[in-house]
Amino acid sequence: MNQNGEIRVLYVQPGKYPEEIKIPNTLETFQKYVCGSIESVRLDRDAYIICNDEGKLLPLPPNRLYGPTDFFAGPFLICGDGGEDLISLTDSQITKYEKKYHSPLIFLELYPKPITLKCTLELYAKCRGEEHQHDTQENEHDER
């Protein structure tokens, strides 16, 4: 990794839309964004996904699909491939990968393989139970 300067990447978190950010091009920064030790996965001939190599073991929440039946767990970064170094994404790469990974996914555990559904941020929160807490507070208020 080139230890100099910042690079422009896409940051993809479970339940959120991809976000274009500039980050220092350091190992420590990548580890911070992916919540632990990193693994690089070839995305295309000119890009890599930097993810947590223990994401499924920790377990981090499922994020986006990788192939037809596998998935990335936890947040990941998409970076350009500069040969020896990770580099900034171009404008066209930002557009391409934002479109590819735009929609958050809900993962339904069904045998023999999980099924995924594209969803909105609101539906994702509801399915993860985040909105349910709000409903519970309203119900307690109604009973008083």
PyMOL commands that set and color helices and strands:
alter all, ss='L'
color gray80, all
select helices_A, chain A and resi 27-34+91-100+121-127+130-143
alter helices_A, ss='H'
color red, helices_A
select strands_A, chain A and resi 6-12+19-24+38-44+47-52+62-66+70-73+76-81+86-87+105-108+115-118
alter strands_A, ss='S'
color yellow, strands_A
deselect
rebuild
show_as cartoon
